[in-house]
Amino acid sequence: MSYDPPRPAGRMLLTPEDREAPARTRRLRRLGLGRRPEPAFDAFAAHLAVLAGTPYAMVNFIDEDGQFFAGLHVPRGPGARVRTEETKPEVGRCLARDHGFCPHVVVRRKALVLEDVCDYPRFAGNPVVDEFGIRSYLGAPLIDSTGMVLGTVCVVDVEPRPWGRRGLETIKAEAAELVARIEHWESGGLPL
């Protein structure tokens, strides 16, 4: 396992071209994933948030049209760590492909560790930084046994986070666990 942080650049990184998007869209539709929230994925996202100690966690499927959080954990209730500015939008289930860091994980086909997105101008310029106050990100691809990247699992925080090797290994292991569950379900096993 290698820790391969992105290199700083002097400009905003545009959303990378995703040549597998049409095939991924077909595969996700065959699986019935990426169009509706799934309680099992919400539970998985909640598990990720607890494991990482973050306010946000997602199970994200990415198709040609955008990103869909089939699993979503957001802060709730009094004392939840939420944005300080009232004008910030709430995190919803859908997100444009040019927002966030998951599309980069999908195209790279490997985990992405951003301990402080502001340290990387190419990522600091992403709309989620200003719109949602995201400061750190840790995500891994969901690569099935056919080699297709279905989407990602990720955790994010509104503060910088030192994820380190342990965080990287954990998110990759959790991604592999979720893929195993999806494939078991696909083969007629127990529900997700």
C-alpha positions in Angstrom: 0.0 0.0 0.0 1.3 3.4 -0.9 0.5 6.8 0.4 0.4 8.9 -2.7 -0.8 12.4 -1.8 -1.7 14.6 -4.8 0.9 17.2 -5.7 0.2 20.8 -5.3 -0.5 22.7 -8.5 -1.0 26.4 -9.3 -4.6 26.1 -10.6 -7.9 24.4 -9.9 -8.0 20.8 -11.0 -10.8 20.4 -13.5 -13.0 17.3 -13.1 -11.0 14.6 -14.9 -12.4 12.9 -18.0 -14.2 9.7 -17.0 -14.0 7.4 -20.0 -15.7 4.5 -18.0 -18.8 6.6 -17.1 -21.0 5.0 -19.8 -20.1 1.5 -18.9 -20.4 2.3 -15.2 -23.8 3.8 -15.7 -25.0 0.6 -17.4 -23.5 -1.6 -14.6 -25.1 0.5 -11.9 -28.5 0.4 -13.6 -28.2 -3.4 -13.9 -27.4 -3.6 -10.2 -30.2 -1.2 -9.3 -27.7 1.2 -7.6 -27.2 4.9 -7.6 -30.8 6.0 -8.1 -32.3 5.9 -4.6 -31.1 6.0 -1.0 -30.4 2.6 0.5 -30.8 2.1 4.3 -28.0 -0.4 4.3 -25.7 2.2 2.6 -26.8 4.9 5.1 -25.9 2.5 7.9 -22.5 1.8 6.2 -21.9 5.6 5.9 -22.8 6.0 9.6 -20.3 3.2 10.5 -17.6 5.0 8.4 -18.3 8.3 10.2 -18.0 6.7 13.6 -14.9 4.8 12.6 -13.2 8.0 11.3 -14.7 10.4 13.8 -16.1 12.6 11.1 -19.3 14.6 10.7 -19.8 13.4 7.1 -19.5 10.1 5.3 -20.8 8.8 2.0 -21.3 5.8 -0.2 -21.2 7.5 -3.6 -22.1 6.1 -7.0 -21.0 8.2 -10.0 -22.6 7.9 -13.4 -22.6 10.0 -16.5 -25.0 12.6 -15.0 -23.5 13.1 -11.6 -22.9 11.8 -8.2 -25.5 10.1 -6.0 -25.0 9.4 -2.3 -26.9 6.1 -1.9 -25.4 6.1 1.6 -25.2 9.4 3.5 -24.3 10.4 7.1 -24.5 14.1 8.1 -24.4 15.7 11.5 -27.8 15.9 13.3 -29.3 17.4 16.4 -28.0 19.9 18.9 -24.2 20.2 19.2 -23.6 18.7 15.8 -20.6 20.2 14.1 -22.2 22.1 11.3 -21.2 25.1 9.2 -20.8 28.4 10.9 -22.3 30.5 8.1 -26.1 30.3 7.7 -25.8 30.7 3.9 -24.1 27.3 3.4 -26.4 24.7 1.7 -27.2 21.4 3.3 -25.5 18.3 1.9 -28.0 16.4 -0.2 -28.1 13.1 -2.0 -27.1 14.5 -5.4 -24.0 16.4 -6.4 -22.6 17.6 -9.7 -19.6 15.8 -11.2 -17.5 18.9 -10.9 -18.1 19.2 -7.2 -16.1 17.2 -4.7 -13.3 14.8 -4.9 -14.9 11.5 -5.5 -14.8 11.8 -9.3 -11.0 12.1 -9.0 -10.9 8.9 -7.0 -13.0 7.1 -9.6 -10.7 8.2 -12.5 -7.5 7.6 -10.5 -8.8 4.2 -9.4 -7.0 4.6 -6.1 -7.6 6.3 -2.7 -7.2 10.0 -2.3 -6.0 11.6 1.0 -6.4 15.3 1.5 -5.5 16.2 5.0 -6.1 19.9 4.3 -7.6 20.7 0.9 -6.2 24.2 1.3 -2.7 22.8 1.0 -3.5 21.9 -2.6 -4.6 24.8 -4.8 -5.9 22.4 -7.4 -8.4 20.9 -4.9 -8.9 24.0 -2.7 -10.7 25.7 -5.6 -13.3 22.9 -5.8 -16.8 24.3 -5.1 -17.5 22.1 -2.1 -14.7 23.9 -0.2 -16.6 27.2 -0.2 -20.2 25.9 -0.5 -20.1 23.2 2.2 -17.0 24.2 4.2 -15.1 20.9 3.4 -11.5 21.0 4.6 -10.4 17.4 4.6 -11.2 14.3 2.6 -10.4 10.6 2.6 -11.9 8.4 -0.1 -11.4 5.0 -1.8 -12.8 3.5 -4.9 -15.3 0.7 -5.0 -13.7 -1.6 -7.5 -15.7 -4.8 -8.2 -14.4 -8.1 -9.4 -14.9 -7.1 -13.0 -12.5 -4.3 -12.5 -15.2 -1.6 -12.8 -15.1 1.3 -10.4 -18.7 1.7 -9.2 -18.1 4.7 -7.0 -16.5 5.6 -3.7 -16.7 5.5 0.0 -15.5 8.6 1.7 -15.3 10.6 4.9 -15.0 14.4 5.1 -14.5 17.0 7.8 -14.9 20.7 8.1 -11.5 20.9 9.8 -8.1 19.6 8.6 -7.4 16.0 9.6 -4.2 14.0 9.8 -5.5 10.8 8.2 -2.1 9.1 7.9 -1.4 5.6 6.8 -3.9 4.2 9.3 -6.7 6.2 7.8 -5.7 5.2 4.3 -5.6 1.5 5.1 -8.9 1.8 6.9 -10.8 3.5 4.1 -9.4 1.0 1.6 -10.4 -2.0 3.8 -13.9 -0.5 4.2 -14.3 0.0 0.4 -13.3 -3.7 -0.1 -15.8 -4.8 2.5 -18.6 -2.9 0.8 -17.7 -4.3 -2.6 -17.8 -7.8 -1.1 -21.3 -7.1 0.3 -22.5 -5.7 -3.0 -21.2 -8.7 -5.0 -22.7 -11.2 -2.4 -26.0 -9.5 -2.8 -25.7 -9.5 -6.6 -25.1 -13.2 -6.6 -28.3 -13.9 -4.7 -27.0 -13.6 -1.2 -28.6 -11.8 1.7 -29.7 -8.2 1.3 -27.1 -5.5 1.6 
